[in-house]
């Protein structure tokens, strides 16, 4: 395709740097805007920047938003809708699709209205009411904060006690520590099974034919223990419109077309021998999911985004095996501790033992005089990926590449993809979730 002009917009934190870098490396003209002052240096030296994204709208052929947040408020869906109304090609959401993530109760109602099974869930805006509910209806529950504070990932709590006693204790503690910010929460009945997300790309009218199935690893430590993080790694594969897709995202295709949604939409689910139970939406790119997805693209990323934004029924070619990515992090991730960050991670040099950069993707990184360095405030400089015909082969390639990365004090999970090998894949197959719709 001819060179296009892409404007990437991070209206809050810098998240989409690597995707912008990939499109730039394909020969397209790219400008990248970052709203967050503490993230402004992320991507420096890798992608051209702009200080005023609105001033670049006339210049751009395609505008790409990376998240639903504009600072501490939900809002990129409204921005995207306004731009589309003016004739701009946009990858981004709508006010209602933004709400799928910001308002969990609304998300469940959309699913139910379209015939999708959901787990028992209740929204509370008063801690006392939530505590009384658990005591009167003893069971294990998942606590999911609502609104802006849900971005503090370590506040999500998965109950363990059959009588809900631990959930009562956690809610009591949250009221004292977070009551001033945590204006509401959802209690979701805990369901056992295989956790898997179904992800589709929507072009404003329909889903792209290739469907992505991914497995998130959100806890900090191997074995799925420790504090919640945004994500420590992901394993995935691509498939067709199977039963898992048809019984979840597939039922929303008409609704998304009415909305005019354009972009990636992901629905995390629990699957067991009794059914498929959606948990939560990601109506935007996932991180580092999009990094691994673009690594598995075998067709042009820029052409795909351009076709997606213009409703041109993108022809997406992907790697047909399995893919694994690992987030390489530094202290104090996932916590906020400026002193620890300054002493251990700020501006640290990123060194490689080989000349190859295959499978190496930037996150919170910059380039200064040719030297890769850590940027920003979060301690997430790199995502490393691998592919293979089997999940085991994808893991071996990914972790072989991780061993080439040299940054003092780095850490990462070393078990990404193991759950599939140890039985999750067999269970999904035996339950028919990956079979024909």
Helices and strands as residue ranges (DSSP letters): E 5-10, H 17-25, E 29-34, G 37-39, G 54-56, E 62-65, E 69-70, E 73-74, H 76-85, E 89-91, H 95-102, H 104-113, E 121-124, H 127-136, E 141-145, G 147-151, G 153-155, E 157-158, H 165-178, E 185-189, E 194-203, E 211-221, E 225-239, H 243-246, G 249-252, H 253-259, E 262-272, E 275-282, H 289-296, H 301-309, E 322-328, H 338-344, E 351-352, E 360-362, E 365-368, E 371-374, E 382-388, H 391-402, E 405-406, H 418-419, I 420-424, H 425-430
